[in-house]
Every structure is written in C-alpha cells, then in structure tokens.
Amino acid sequence: MIVDVHENDSAMKSELVAALYATPGTIFIGTVTVAAVMAASGLLTGDLAFHAMAAIMVALGVFRYLSHRYYKGIHLASANESQIGTLENLVMAGAWSTAALISGFGSYAILRYPYEPVAALAIAQTIGYLAGISGRNSSRPVITRVQVLAAATPFTLALLWTRDPAYLVIGLSVLLTTVLTFSSAQVIHEIFLARLRTMRELEHLAVNDTITSLYNRRGFMREIRQMAASGLPVTLISIDIDRFKSINDSLGHDIGDALLQGFSETLITELGAGDIAARTGGDEFMVATPRDAESASALAARLVMMLASQRVIGGRHITATASMGIAPAGCAASIDEALKCVDIALYRAKLDGRNRFVMYTDAIRNEHEDGVALETELRDAIRRGEFELHFQPIYNPRSGTATMAEALLRWRHPRRGMVSPEIFIPLAERTGLITVLGSWVLGEAIRTALSWPRSVGVSVNVSARQFDHGHDIVGVVEALLRMSGIEPQRLTIEITESSLIDDPDHVVSRLVALRALGVRIALDDFGTGYSSLSYLAHLPIDTIKIDQAFTQEIGTSRKADSLMNAIAQLAHDLKLRLIIEGVETQEQLTVIEKHAVHGIQGYIFARPMTAADLLPMIGNRVPTGRMGSARSRSGSRKPGRYSQVA
C-alpha cells in the first residue's frame, strides 16, 4: 500500500540486479568480437593457444547467455535473497572470467610475439576491453574493480617485462587508466544510485497520494486491474467524508489534511491482507478487497463506526462521518463500469442521510438513471416554463379572513404529470438549480400578490442553497421589490433550521440585510430542530411557524397542549407573530384559538390552489365555528416540508 524508497529494500536490490543484466546485446557482440580476434591471431601465427582461447571465449559467452536466460525466468519482484545472490554470482563469474581470459590473451601475445602484428592486435583488443569496463557494472562497483584489476594487472606486467620503450609507455597508460577506473567506480555507482532513487521517487509520486501515502487514483486503477486480471474476486468500496469542504473552509487546510491522514490511518488498521486502499480525490477514498459482498459489508459497517470516532486535531475535537458505497467488480463488464456502480451506491448513501453504507443493486441503478434523466428534464422545465405556483391561505382567527398566503411550487410535467416537490426540490438543491427556481418563485409570488388587497401578504420559502456566497439573495429581493413597487412588509421570507447549519454567520448577516429592506422573516418548522429555541435569541425573525407534525398532537395530548401554552407565551414575550401549520380538525382549531395566535394554516380552511382560485377567497370571512363543510373541501393533508419551495 505504501512504497518505500530505501536503498536496502528488496525492490532496490532487484533493480540493482536488473541493471547487471541490462545489456545482453553488448555482451554477445563483445564475445563474438573477442573470439574472432583470438581466432584470427591463431590463423596469423598458427599457435593453437590462440584457438584454445577463442574456444574458451565462446564457452564463456554461452555461460553468460545461459545466465541471462536464468535471469529472465525469475520474477525479480518476488525473488528471494538466495535467487538474487545467485544472479549476482553468475554475473561476477562471467565478468571476471572474461577479464582474466582477455588479459591472458594480451599478455601471451606480447611475451610470445612482441614485435609481430599479432601483438598489436592483442594490445588493441585488451585496451579496448579495459576502456569499455568503466560504468558497465555501475550497480555493483566491486565487480568493476575486480574486473579491471583482473584485466589490467597481468597485461601491464607483461608490457613492463618487455622493457621496450614503446611498451613501457603503453604500460604506464594502461596503469593510469586502471587507477582512474578503479577510483571512479564508486563515483559512478553513487550517480547511478541517485538517478535510481530519483526515478523511484517520481514513480512513487505518480501512483501515491502525497498527503496520506496511500495509492492515488492512477495507482489504485493499476492495482485493481492486476487483481481482476489474476482472476481474484474484487469488491469495491467507495468512501466519501461527509461535509469535508465545510471543515476545510472553516478550520483550515492544515486541519483538513490532518483529518485525511487520520482517515487513512484508520483505513490501514482495519484492512487485511490483499486489501488495497487509495485516496482518489479531495475527500474521496477507495478500497478494493477480495472479500465477498457479505464480508465487505461487515468491513464497511466497522469503517462507518471507526471513522465517525471523535478525533483531536490541532487541539480541536473534530467528528467527521463518512458515507460509503459497495459494489462487486462483477456488477459490470469492465472495471471502469464497476467504478460507476460503486459511485451510484455512494450517491445513494449520501441521499439516504450520510454516515452509512449502501450496497449496489440494479434497482438503485435504475433509480439513479431515472434521477439523472429527471435532472435533465428539470433544466428543460425551467426553460419551458412548466412550473407554477399554488397558494394556501393563512387565516387570522380574530377576523376570520386571510392575511397572508404561502406560495407553494408545483411542477406540471408533460409526461409524468404532477411531479412531487419531495422529488424535484431536493434535486434542484443538489444541482444548484434551486437558485434559479427560487428567484422565479419570489418574482412570481410578488407579482401575484400585487393583485390582492394591500392587507394580504405572501410568504415564500427559501432554501439554504439560496444563501450560498455565490448567490446574492438580498440583491434579488431588493431588485424585485423595486421593480414591483410592492410594500416590503407584505413579503415574508421563510427559512428552516437547515439554512443555518453550514455557515450560520453568513446566513444571519443576509437575514439582517433582508430585514433592513423591510421584509419579514419567519422561522418555519419550529419545534422540529434541536436548537430552535437558541435561534429565537439570535435570529432577526418576526414570526415563528409551528410545524404540522407538532400540531397533530394538539387536542389529543396534554403534553402537547402544555407545550402549546408555553410556546404561545414565549412568542408573546418576544413580540413574535405565531402561525400554526397543519390544522385539520375542529378540536385542534378550538384549542389553538385560545392562544391568540396570529395565523392558522391548514386544510380545515383550504388546500393549496391556483392564484385564480385563491383571489375570490381573499377578504371573505371564514365562519370558524362551522368547519364540517370546509373539511369536506380540504382534500388530503398539506404535504411535508419538501412540498414548499426551498
């Protein structure tokens, strides 16, 4: 999983041995050339000793050829110490025997035929061999040093023995060459090692992640393709750190990098033999394992639990969860397609709430492909104007008339029919299209409200994504107010607690700016968030809306009635308007009317309707004491929070 680059590791030894066998062609050509020179010397002199030397040279060539064949038959990456030692010994034996034979040839020719042409031929051959030794075995300088000594020592002594001035000069030159080659062998070796280390470091960087030292995507793809080619079963696990960007942005990249390192260490401790881990993206990890789907699921369950453990990084206590997708490599015809399968499973895990794993199935793929198609259709729907607004009136219990209407977004698909907001609103948020839709809803709601009495306002839900730094919601609202001329207090912006999760300071600053325009702010779904009460003290809000899930308990639960009393008193003390959503029964209405709330919304009065249907109802008094007929007109209950434009 992590590549070492130390000189004494097995991989380095293997590469040093490979360098010894890197030039088989040079050895073959040299053997043929030297054997031919020796044979030619024998023909010139008729001396059988030269023919014997040529035969020995051929035998040495065969030996070195067989040594190379043995080397080719060994897989160096998995070779043991004994095999590597044998390969080195074979090189030493071949090199030193060749050096000794050539030295013997040169020495014999000089001493036996000092002034004949064969002596010049032998001198040229021996000096040429000595010149070619330098650097040939740079991975093992001891071989070069022994080789040059074996070739030069007898030859130099033979030259000096003749006492011929010319031979003495040649001998001194050979001696100088020997000394230089002997001393430079270590320098050449160091240069060779430095180059080898550099190449290995570059190869390491090419396939490994610099932060975690795990494989990167390139290295991971290489490894899993090898696993698949070997016939091993492969199960893929894709891991994504939940909301890593917010951690990185808020705490800094040093903390983010330390978190990545912590995740990688946890992965390594949980993985077993044969498992491969990689960091394939910013906050994305991949695991390939030969385990079957059941064992891989057990591994993913442990990883979900272990990765969610609290960590202390830079003096901060940080808890970051992870979502995972699992898919067998056999889910598709190729590894690349299998990676798409596991990404689909990961995507589903994030949709299902994060901090979990999901096993890939064909059903999940079909749903994903339908979602991709729906995303394309959503973009087309915005362009073709397939969206429309429905409105649900909010009644003042004192006057019995509507004082506000909530705008609800609807999609009338030409083929699918009415698409549920629970489907297209989350999709719009994930794709960023919600900023376009949200701006259209604000403009359409304001335009529609202009046809109502000035005492009736409009309420519009706003998504957390509309508060992103890249979208100027304050500028959008300001421009719409200016162009329409509507009184700002007639527009109420509804937010939920989810809008404040990622960047509360930024959202609060935007809400303050909206309030400065005169727009009202409502906290929707009050009573469902874990910190709703704390928001009342810090948010610039005018209204709280009681969630319909809480409303259903009113009139049937003494605890709910007591809580309703407390909330009503709290709203009164904080000078906040109180609106109750989801009122469906006369019993609920009777209890709620006792609390002097400012607005009641629910199917007991009216269901969401088009602007044309709503207009005649505005200003009409609703007899709150006779709800039987109203209930019959109500239809099904109000959709959940995702039915509202976000």
C-alpha positions as CSV (number, residue, x, y, z in Angstrom):
1,M,0.0,0.0,0.0
2,I,2.9,2.4,0.8
3,V,6.1,2.3,-1.3
4,D,9.5,2.6,0.4
5,V,12.4,4.1,-1.3
6,H,15.3,2.9,0.8
7,E,18.4,1.5,-0.9
8,N,18.5,-1.7,1.1
9,D,14.9,-2.8,0.4
10,S,14.1,-5.8,-1.8
11,A,12.8,-3.7,-4.6
12,M,16.0,-1.7,-4.7
13,K,18.1,-4.9,-4.8
14,S,16.0,-6.2,-7.6
15,E,16.6,-3.1,-9.6
16,L,20.4,-3.2,-9.0
17,V,20.4,-6.8,-10.2
18,A,18.3,-5.9,-13.2
19,A,21.0,-3.3,-14.1
20,L,23.6,-6.0,-14.2
21,Y,21.6,-7.8,-16.9
22,A,20.5,-4.8,-18.7
23,T,22.9,-5.1,-21.7
24,P,22.8,-8.6,-23.0
25,G,23.4,-7.4,-26.6
26,T,26.7,-5.7,-25.7
27,I,27.9,-8.9,-24.1
28,F,27.0,-11.0,-27.1
29,I,28.7,-8.6,-29.6
30,G,31.8,-8.4,-27.3
31,T,32.1,-12.2,-27.0
32,V,31.9,-12.7,-30.8
33,T,34.4,-9.9,-31.5
34,V,36.9,-11.1,-28.9
35,A,36.6,-14.7,-30.0
36,A,37.1,-13.6,-33.7
37,V,40.3,-11.6,-32.7
38,M,41.7,-14.6,-30.9
39,A,40.9,-17.0,-33.7
40,A,42.4,-14.5,-36.2
41,S,45.6,-14.4,-34.0
42,G,45.7,-18.2,-34.2
43,L,45.5,-18.1,-38.0
44,L,48.2,-15.5,-38.3
45,T,50.6,-17.4,-36.0
46,G,49.5,-21.0,-36.3
47,D,49.6,-21.0,-32.5
48,L,47.0,-23.4,-31.0
49,A,46.9,-21.5,-27.8
50,F,45.0,-18.7,-29.5
51,H,42.5,-21.1,-30.9
52,A,42.0,-22.6,-27.4
53,M,41.5,-19.1,-26.0
54,A,38.9,-18.4,-28.7
55,A,37.1,-21.6,-27.8
56,I,37.1,-20.7,-24.1
57,M,35.8,-17.3,-25.0
58,V,32.9,-18.9,-26.9
59,A,32.2,-21.1,-23.9
60,L,32.1,-18.1,-21.6
61,G,29.7,-16.4,-24.0
62,V,27.4,-19.5,-23.8
63,F,27.7,-19.4,-20.0
64,R,26.7,-15.8,-19.8
65,Y,23.9,-16.4,-22.3
66,L,22.5,-19.2,-20.1
67,S,22.9,-16.9,-17.1
68,H,20.8,-14.3,-18.8
69,R,18.1,-16.9,-19.6
70,Y,18.1,-17.9,-15.9
71,Y,17.6,-14.2,-15.0
72,K,14.7,-13.9,-17.5
73,G,13.0,-16.8,-15.9
74,I,12.9,-15.2,-12.4
75,H,10.3,-12.7,-11.3
76,L,12.5,-10.2,-9.5
77,A,9.7,-8.5,-7.6
78,S,9.1,-11.8,-5.8
79,A,12.6,-13.2,-5.8
80,N,14.2,-14.2,-2.5
81,E,17.6,-13.4,-1.2
82,S,19.1,-16.7,-2.4
83,Q,17.9,-16.1,-6.0
84,I,19.2,-12.6,-6.0
85,G,22.6,-13.8,-4.7
86,T,22.8,-16.4,-7.4
87,L,22.2,-13.9,-10.1
88,E,24.9,-11.6,-8.8
89,N,27.4,-14.5,-8.5
90,L,26.7,-15.5,-12.1
91,V,27.5,-12.0,-13.3
92,M,30.7,-11.9,-11.2
93,A,31.8,-15.3,-12.6
94,G,31.2,-14.3,-16.2
95,A,32.7,-10.8,-15.9
96,W,35.8,-11.8,-14.0
97,S,36.5,-14.9,-16.2
98,T,36.2,-12.8,-19.3
99,A,38.5,-10.2,-17.9
100,A,41.1,-12.8,-16.9
101,L,40.9,-14.5,-20.4
102,I,41.4,-11.3,-22.3
103,S,44.3,-10.2,-20.0
104,G,45.9,-13.6,-20.6
105,F,45.4,-13.2,-24.4
106,G,47.1,-9.8,-24.4
107,S,49.9,-10.9,-22.0
108,Y,50.6,-14.1,-24.0
109,A,50.7,-12.3,-27.3
110,I,53.1,-9.6,-26.1
111,L,55.5,-12.0,-24.4
112,R,55.5,-14.6,-27.2
113,Y,55.2,-12.4,-30.2
114,P,56.4,-9.0,-29.0
115,Y,57.3,-7.5,-32.4
116,E,54.8,-9.2,-34.7
117,P,51.4,-7.9,-35.9
118,V,49.5,-10.2,-33.6
119,A,51.0,-8.3,-30.6
120,A,49.4,-5.0,-31.9
121,L,46.1,-6.8,-32.4
122,A,46.2,-8.2,-28.8
123,I,47.1,-4.7,-27.4
124,A,44.3,-3.0,-29.2
125,Q,41.8,-5.7,-28.1
126,T,42.9,-5.6,-24.4
127,I,43.0,-1.8,-24.2
128,G,39.6,-1.6,-25.9
129,Y,38.1,-4.0,-23.4
130,L,39.6,-2.0,-20.4
131,A,38.1,1.2,-21.8
132,G,34.7,-0.4,-22.0
133,I,34.7,-1.7,-18.4
134,S,34.1,1.6,-16.8
135,G,30.5,2.1,-15.8
136,R,29.3,-1.2,-17.3
137,N,28.5,-2.7,-13.8
138,S,27.8,0.6,-12.1
139,S,25.2,-1.0,-9.9
140,R,28.0,-3.2,-8.3
141,P,31.3,-1.3,-8.2
142,V,33.1,-4.3,-6.7
143,I,32.6,-6.2,-10.0
144,T,34.1,-3.4,-12.0
145,R,37.1,-3.1,-9.7
146,V,37.9,-6.8,-9.7
147,Q,37.3,-6.9,-13.4
148,V,39.7,-4.1,-14.2
149,L,42.3,-5.5,-11.9
150,A,42.0,-8.9,-13.5
151,A,42.3,-7.5,-17.0
152,A,45.0,-4.8,-16.4
153,T,47.4,-6.3,-13.9
154,P,48.8,-9.3,-15.9
155,F,48.7,-7.2,-19.1
156,T,50.6,-4.3,-17.6
157,L,53.2,-6.6,-16.1
158,A,53.7,-8.2,-19.5
159,L,54.2,-4.8,-21.1
160,L,56.7,-3.7,-18.5
161,W,58.6,-7.1,-18.7
162,T,59.5,-6.4,-22.3
163,R,61.4,-3.3,-21.3
164,D,60.7,-1.9,-24.7
165,P,60.3,1.9,-24.5
166,A,57.1,1.8,-26.6
167,Y,55.6,-0.9,-24.5
168,L,56.7,0.9,-21.3
169,V,54.7,3.9,-22.4
170,I,51.7,1.7,-23.2
171,G,52.0,0.0,-19.9
172,L,52.1,3.3,-18.0
173,S,48.9,4.4,-19.9
174,V,47.2,1.2,-19.0
175,L,48.2,1.6,-15.4
176,L,46.9,5.2,-15.3
177,T,43.6,4.0,-16.9
178,T,43.3,1.3,-14.3
179,V,43.8,3.7,-11.4
180,L,41.2,6.1,-12.8
181,T,38.7,3.4,-13.5
182,F,39.2,1.9,-10.0
183,S,38.7,5.2,-8.3
184,S,35.8,6.4,-10.4
185,A,33.8,3.1,-10.0
186,Q,32.3,4.3,-6.7
187,V,31.5,7.7,-8.0
188,I,29.7,6.2,-11.0
189,H,27.9,3.9,-8.6
190,E,26.7,6.9,-6.5
191,I,25.5,8.7,-9.6
192,F,23.6,5.5,-10.6
193,L,22.0,5.2,-7.2
194,A,21.0,8.8,-7.2
195,R,19.4,8.5,-10.6
196,L,17.7,5.3,-9.5
197,R,16.3,6.9,-6.3
198,T,15.0,9.9,-8.3
199,M,13.3,7.6,-10.8
200,R,11.7,5.6,-7.9
201,E,10.6,8.8,-6.2
202,L,9.0,10.0,-9.4
203,E,7.3,6.6,-9.8
204,H,6.1,6.8,-6.2
205,L,4.6,10.3,-6.7
206,A,2.9,9.1,-9.9
207,V,0.9,6.4,-8.1
208,N,0.8,7.6,-4.5
209,D,-1.0,10.4,-2.7
210,T,1.4,12.9,-1.1
211,I,-0.8,13.6,2.0
212,T,-1.8,10.1,3.1
213,S,0.8,7.9,1.3
214,L,-2.0,5.7,0.0
215,Y,-2.3,5.0,-3.7
216,N,-3.8,7.7,-5.8
217,R,-6.3,7.1,-8.5
218,R,-3.7,6.1,-11.0
219,G,-2.0,3.6,-8.6
220,F,-5.4,2.2,-7.5
221,M,-6.5,1.6,-11.1
222,R,-3.2,-0.2,-11.8
223,E,-3.6,-2.4,-8.7
224,I,-7.3,-3.3,-9.2
225,R,-6.7,-4.2,-12.8
226,Q,-4.0,-6.5,-11.8
227,M,-6.3,-8.1,-9.2
228,A,-9.0,-8.5,-11.8
229,A,-6.6,-10.0,-14.3
230,S,-5.3,-12.5,-11.8
231,G,-8.9,-13.9,-11.5
232,L,-9.4,-12.8,-7.9
233,P,-12.9,-11.7,-6.9
234,V,-12.9,-7.9,-6.2
235,T,-15.3,-5.9,-4.2
236,L,-15.1,-2.1,-4.4
237,I,-15.9,0.3,-1.5
238,S,-16.1,4.0,-2.2
239,I,-15.8,6.3,0.8
240,D,-16.6,10.0,1.0
241,I,-16.1,12.2,4.0
242,D,-19.3,14.0,4.8
243,R,-19.3,17.8,4.6
244,F,-15.5,17.8,4.4
245,K,-15.5,21.1,2.5
246,S,-17.1,23.0,5.4
247,I,-14.4,21.5,7.8
248,N,-11.7,22.5,5.4
249,D,-13.1,26.0,4.9
250,S,-13.9,26.8,8.5
251,L,-10.9,25.2,10.2
252,G,-8.2,25.5,7.6
253,H,-6.4,23.2,5.2
254,D,-3.9,22.0,7.8
255,I,-6.8,20.6,9.9
256,G,-8.3,19.2,6.7
257,D,-5.1,17.4,5.7
258,A,-4.6,16.1,9.3
259,L,-8.2,14.7,9.1
260,L,-7.4,13.0,5.8
261,Q,-4.3,11.4,7.4
262,G,-6.4,10.3,10.3
263,F,-8.9,8.7,8.0
264,S,-6.1,6.9,6.1
265,E,-4.6,5.5,9.3
266,T,-8.0,4.2,10.4
267,L,-8.4,2.5,7.0
268,I,-5.0,0.9,7.1
269,T,-5.6,-0.5,10.6
270,E,-8.9,-2.0,9.6
271,L,-7.8,-3.5,6.3
272,G,-6.3,-7.0,5.9
273,A,-4.0,-8.9,3.6
274,G,-4.9,-8.5,0.0
275,D,-6.9,-5.3,0.6
276,I,-5.9,-2.1,-1.2
277,A,-6.7,1.5,-0.1
278,A,-6.4,4.7,-2.1
279,R,-7.2,8.4,-1.8
280,T,-8.7,9.1,-5.2
281,G,-9.9,12.7,-4.7
282,G,-10.1,15.6,-2.3
283,D,-12.2,13.8,0.3
284,E,-12.7,10.5,-1.5
285,F,-11.2,7.2,-0.7
286,M,-11.5,3.8,-2.4
287,V,-10.9,0.3,-1.1
288,A,-10.6,-2.9,-3.2
289,T,-10.8,-6.2,-1.3
290,P,-11.0,-9.9,-2.4
291,R,-13.8,-10.4,0.3
292,D,-17.2,-11.3,-0.8
293,A,-20.2,-8.9,-0.6
294,E,-21.2,-10.0,2.9
295,S,-17.7,-9.7,4.4
296,A,-17.2,-6.4,2.6
297,S,-20.4,-5.1,4.1
298,A,-19.1,-6.1,7.6
299,L,-15.9,-4.2,6.8
300,A,-17.9,-1.1,5.7
301,A,-20.0,-1.3,8.9
302,R,-16.8,-1.2,11.0
303,L,-15.4,1.6,9.0
304,V,-18.5,3.7,9.3
305,M,-18.3,3.3,13.1
306,M,-14.5,3.8,13.3
307,L,-14.3,6.8,11.0
308,A,-17.0,8.6,13.0
309,S,-15.0,8.5,16.2
310,Q,-14.1,11.8,17.6
311,R,-10.5,13.0,16.8
312,V,-8.3,15.6,18.4
313,I,-6.6,17.6,15.7
314,G,-4.7,20.8,16.3
315,G,-6.2,21.0,19.8
316,R,-9.8,20.8,18.4
317,H,-12.2,18.0,18.9
318,I,-13.5,17.0,15.5
319,T,-16.1,14.5,14.5
320,A,-16.4,13.7,10.8
321,T,-18.6,10.9,9.4
322,A,-18.3,9.0,6.1
323,S,-20.7,7.7,3.5
324,M,-19.9,4.5,1.6
325,G,-21.0,2.6,-1.5
326,I,-20.2,-1.0,-2.1
327,A,-20.3,-2.9,-5.4
328,P,-18.7,-6.2,-6.6
329,A,-16.4,-5.7,-9.7
330,G,-18.6,-8.2,-11.4
331,C,-21.5,-5.8,-11.4
332,A,-20.3,-4.6,-14.8
333,A,-18.4,-5.8,-17.8
334,S,-15.3,-3.7,-17.0
335,I,-13.5,-2.2,-14.0
336,D,-14.4,1.3,-15.2
337,E,-18.1,0.5,-15.4
338,A,-17.8,-1.2,-11.9
339,L,-16.5,2.1,-10.5
340,K,-19.6,3.8,-11.8
341,C,-21.7,1.2,-9.9
342,V,-19.9,1.9,-6.6
343,D,-20.3,5.6,-7.2
344,I,-24.0,5.2,-7.7
345,A,-24.2,3.3,-4.3
346,L,-22.2,6.0,-2.6
347,Y,-24.5,8.7,-4.1
348,R,-27.5,6.8,-2.6
349,A,-25.8,6.6,0.8
350,K,-25.5,10.4,0.8
351,L,-29.1,10.8,-0.3
352,D,-30.2,8.5,2.5
353,G,-28.7,10.7,5.1
354,R,-25.0,10.1,5.1
355,N,-22.9,8.3,7.8
356,R,-23.9,4.9,6.3
357,F,-23.1,2.4,3.6
358,V,-25.3,1.2,0.7
359,M,-24.8,-2.0,-1.3
360,Y,-25.3,-1.6,-5.0
361,T,-28.3,-3.2,-6.7
362,D,-29.9,-3.0,-10.1
363,A,-32.9,-1.2,-8.5
364,I,-30.6,1.5,-7.2
365,R,-29.0,1.9,-10.6
366,N,-32.4,2.3,-12.2
367,E,-33.4,4.9,-9.7
368,H,-30.2,6.8,-10.3
369,E,-30.6,6.7,-14.0
370,D,-34.1,8.0,-13.6
371,G,-32.8,10.8,-11.4
372,V,-30.2,11.7,-14.0
373,A,-33.0,11.9,-16.6
374,L,-35.1,13.9,-14.3
375,E,-32.3,16.4,-13.7
376,T,-32.2,17.0,-17.5
377,E,-35.9,17.3,-17.6
378,L,-35.8,19.8,-14.7
379,R,-33.4,22.0,-16.6
380,D,-35.7,21.8,-19.6
381,A,-38.8,22.5,-17.5
382,I,-37.2,25.7,-16.2
383,R,-36.5,26.8,-19.7
384,R,-40.0,25.8,-21.0
385,G,-41.9,27.3,-18.0
386,E,-43.5,24.1,-16.7
387,F,-43.6,25.4,-13.1
388,E,-46.5,27.1,-11.5
389,L,-47.4,28.5,-8.0
390,H,-50.2,27.4,-5.8
391,F,-51.2,29.3,-2.7
392,Q,-52.5,28.2,0.6
393,P,-54.2,31.0,2.7
394,I,-53.2,31.7,6.3
395,Y,-56.2,33.0,8.3
396,N,-56.3,35.4,11.2
397,P,-58.5,33.7,13.8
398,R,-59.7,37.1,15.1
399,S,-61.1,38.4,11.8
400,G,-61.6,35.0,10.1
401,T,-60.0,36.4,6.9
402,A,-56.8,35.6,5.1
403,T,-54.0,37.9,6.0
404,M,-51.3,36.0,4.1
405,A,-50.9,33.2,1.6
406,E,-48.0,30.8,1.4
407,A,-46.6,30.2,-2.1
408,L,-46.0,26.5,-3.0
409,L,-44.1,25.5,-6.1
410,R,-45.6,22.8,-8.4
411,W,-44.2,21.1,-11.5
412,R,-46.7,20.0,-14.2
413,H,-44.6,17.6,-16.2
414,P,-46.0,17.0,-19.8
415,R,-45.3,13.2,-19.5
416,R,-45.0,12.4,-15.8
417,G,-47.9,14.6,-14.7
418,M,-47.6,16.5,-11.4
419,V,-44.1,15.7,-10.0
420,S,-44.0,15.7,-6.2
421,P,-42.0,18.6,-4.7
422,E,-40.4,15.9,-2.4
423,I,-38.7,14.7,-5.6
424,F,-37.8,17.8,-7.5
425,I,-36.9,20.2,-4.7
426,P,-34.0,18.1,-3.3
427,L,-32.9,17.5,-6.8
428,A,-32.9,21.3,-7.5
429,E,-30.9,21.9,-4.3
430,R,-28.3,19.3,-5.2
431,T,-27.8,20.6,-8.7
432,G,-27.9,24.3,-7.7
433,L,-30.9,25.0,-9.9
434,I,-32.8,26.0,-6.8
435,T,-31.3,29.5,-7.0
436,V,-32.9,29.9,-10.4
437,L,-36.2,28.4,-9.3
438,G,-36.1,30.3,-6.0
439,S,-35.7,33.7,-7.8
440,W,-38.5,32.8,-10.2
441,V,-40.8,31.9,-7.2
442,L,-40.0,35.2,-5.4
443,G,-40.8,37.2,-8.5
444,E,-44.0,35.3,-9.4
445,A,-45.2,35.4,-5.8
446,I,-44.7,39.1,-5.6
447,R,-46.4,39.7,-9.0
448,T,-49.4,37.6,-7.9
449,A,-49.7,39.4,-4.5
450,L,-50.0,42.7,-6.4
451,S,-53.5,41.6,-7.4
452,W,-54.5,41.1,-3.8
453,P,-55.7,43.6,-1.2
454,R,-52.8,45.5,0.3
455,S,-53.7,44.0,3.7
456,V,-52.7,40.5,2.4
457,G,-49.1,39.4,2.2
458,V,-47.3,36.5,0.6
459,S,-44.9,34.0,2.3
460,V,-42.1,32.3,0.3
461,N,-39.9,29.5,1.5
462,V,-36.2,30.0,0.8
463,S,-33.6,27.2,0.5
464,A,-30.4,27.1,2.4
465,R,-28.6,27.0,-1.0
466,Q,-30.1,30.4,-1.8
467,F,-27.9,31.8,1.0
468,D,-24.7,30.5,-0.7
469,H,-21.9,33.0,-1.2
470,G,-22.3,32.7,-4.9
471,H,-25.9,33.8,-4.9
472,D,-26.9,37.3,-3.8
473,I,-30.4,36.7,-2.4
474,V,-30.5,40.2,-0.9
475,G,-29.8,41.8,-4.2
476,V,-32.5,39.6,-5.9
477,V,-35.2,40.6,-3.3
478,E,-34.2,44.2,-3.4
479,A,-34.5,44.3,-7.2
480,L,-37.9,42.6,-7.2
481,L,-39.2,45.0,-4.6
482,R,-38.0,48.0,-6.5
483,M,-39.4,46.7,-9.9
484,S,-42.8,45.6,-8.5
485,G,-43.4,48.5,-6.1
486,I,-44.9,46.2,-3.5
487,E,-44.7,47.2,0.2
488,P,-41.7,45.2,1.6
489,Q,-43.7,44.2,4.7
490,R,-46.1,42.2,2.6
491,L,-43.3,39.8,1.7
492,T,-42.3,37.1,4.3
493,I,-39.2,35.0,3.8
494,E,-39.5,31.6,5.4
495,I,-36.3,29.8,6.5
496,T,-35.7,26.5,8.3
497,E,-33.0,25.5,10.7
498,S,-31.2,23.6,7.9
499,S,-30.4,27.0,6.4
500,L,-28.1,27.8,9.3
501,I,-26.1,24.6,9.5
502,D,-23.2,25.2,7.2
503,D,-22.5,28.9,7.6
504,P,-24.7,30.5,10.3
505,D,-22.8,33.8,10.5
506,H,-23.2,34.4,6.8
507,V,-26.9,33.5,6.8
508,V,-27.7,35.7,9.8
509,S,-25.9,38.7,8.0
510,R,-28.1,38.1,4.9
511,L,-31.3,37.9,7.1
512,V,-30.3,41.2,8.8
513,A,-29.9,42.8,5.3
514,L,-33.3,41.5,4.3
515,R,-34.9,42.9,7.4
516,A,-33.3,46.2,6.6
517,L,-35.3,46.2,3.4
518,G,-38.5,45.9,5.4
519,V,-39.1,42.2,4.5
520,R,-40.4,40.0,7.3
521,I,-38.6,36.8,8.3
522,A,-40.3,33.6,9.6
523,L,-38.7,30.6,11.2
524,D,-40.5,27.6,9.7
525,D,-41.0,24.1,11.1
526,F,-40.5,25.4,14.6
527,G,-40.3,22.7,17.2
528,T,-38.6,20.1,15.0
529,G,-35.0,21.3,15.2
530,Y,-32.7,20.6,18.1
531,S,-31.7,24.2,18.6
532,S,-34.8,26.1,17.6
533,L,-35.1,27.9,21.0
534,S,-31.5,29.1,20.8
535,Y,-32.2,30.6,17.3
536,L,-35.0,32.7,18.8
537,A,-32.4,34.6,20.8
538,H,-30.1,35.3,17.9
539,L,-32.0,35.4,14.6
540,P,-33.6,38.6,13.2
541,I,-37.1,37.0,12.9
542,D,-40.6,38.3,13.1
543,T,-42.6,35.1,13.0
544,I,-42.4,31.5,14.1
545,K,-44.4,28.8,12.4
546,I,-45.4,25.7,14.4
547,D,-44.7,22.6,12.4
548,Q,-47.7,20.5,11.4
549,A,-46.1,17.4,13.0
550,F,-46.5,19.1,16.4
551,T,-49.9,20.4,15.5
552,Q,-51.3,16.9,15.1
553,E,-50.8,16.3,18.8
554,I,-52.7,19.3,19.9
555,G,-56.1,18.4,21.4
556,T,-55.1,14.8,21.9
557,S,-52.1,15.1,24.2
558,R,-52.0,17.0,27.4
559,K,-48.2,17.4,27.0
560,A,-48.7,18.9,23.5
561,D,-51.3,21.3,24.9
562,S,-49.0,22.4,27.7
563,L,-46.2,22.9,25.2
564,M,-48.5,25.0,23.1
565,N,-49.3,27.2,26.1
566,A,-45.5,27.7,26.7
567,I,-44.7,28.5,23.0
568,A,-47.6,31.0,22.8
569,Q,-46.4,32.7,25.9
570,L,-42.8,32.7,24.6
571,A,-43.9,34.3,21.3
572,H,-45.9,36.9,23.1
573,D,-43.0,37.8,25.4
574,L,-40.6,38.0,22.4
575,K,-43.1,40.0,20.4
576,L,-43.1,37.5,17.6
577,R,-46.1,36.5,15.5
578,L,-47.2,32.9,15.9
579,I,-48.6,30.9,13.0
580,I,-49.8,27.3,13.3
581,E,-49.5,25.0,10.3
582,G,-51.3,21.8,9.5
583,V,-54.6,22.4,11.4
584,E,-57.1,19.8,10.3
585,T,-59.7,19.2,13.0
586,Q,-62.2,21.3,14.8
587,E,-60.7,20.1,18.1
588,Q,-57.3,21.4,17.1
589,L,-58.8,24.7,16.0
590,T,-60.7,25.2,19.3
591,V,-57.6,24.7,21.3
592,I,-55.4,26.9,19.1
593,E,-57.9,29.8,19.1
594,K,-57.4,30.1,22.9
595,H,-53.8,31.0,22.4
596,A,-54.4,34.3,20.5
597,V,-52.2,33.1,17.6
598,H,-51.8,35.4,14.6
599,G,-52.4,32.9,11.8
600,I,-53.8,29.5,11.2
601,Q,-53.0,27.5,8.1
602,G,-54.4,24.1,7.2
603,Y,-56.8,22.0,5.2
604,I,-59.5,22.7,7.7
605,F,-59.8,26.1,5.8
606,A,-58.4,25.4,2.4
607,R,-56.0,23.4,0.4
608,P,-53.3,24.9,-1.9
609,M,-54.9,26.3,-5.0
610,T,-54.1,28.4,-8.1
611,A,-53.9,32.1,-7.9
612,A,-57.1,32.4,-9.8
613,D,-59.0,30.2,-7.3
614,L,-57.5,32.0,-4.4
615,L,-58.4,35.5,-5.4
616,P,-62.2,35.3,-4.8
617,M,-61.5,33.8,-1.3
618,I,-59.3,36.7,-0.1
619,G,-61.2,39.1,2.1
620,N,-64.1,36.6,2.7
621,R,-64.7,35.8,6.3
622,V,-64.5,32.2,7.3
623,P,-67.0,31.1,9.9
624,T,-64.7,29.2,12.2
625,G,-67.5,27.7,14.2
626,R,-68.7,25.6,11.2
627,M,-65.9,23.5,9.8
628,G,-67.8,20.5,8.6
629,S,-68.2,21.7,5.0
630,A,-64.7,23.2,4.9
631,R,-63.3,19.9,5.9
632,S,-65.0,18.1,3.1
633,R,-63.4,20.5,0.7
634,S,-60.0,20.1,2.2
635,G,-58.8,17.0,0.3
636,S,-55.6,15.4,1.6
637,R,-53.4,17.0,4.2
638,K,-50.7,19.5,3.4
639,P,-47.5,18.0,2.0
640,G,-44.4,17.9,4.1
641,R,-41.6,20.4,4.3
642,Y,-40.3,19.5,0.8
643,S,-43.6,20.5,-0.8
644,Q,-42.7,24.1,-0.2
645,V,-40.3,25.9,-2.4
646,A,-36.9,25.8,-0.8
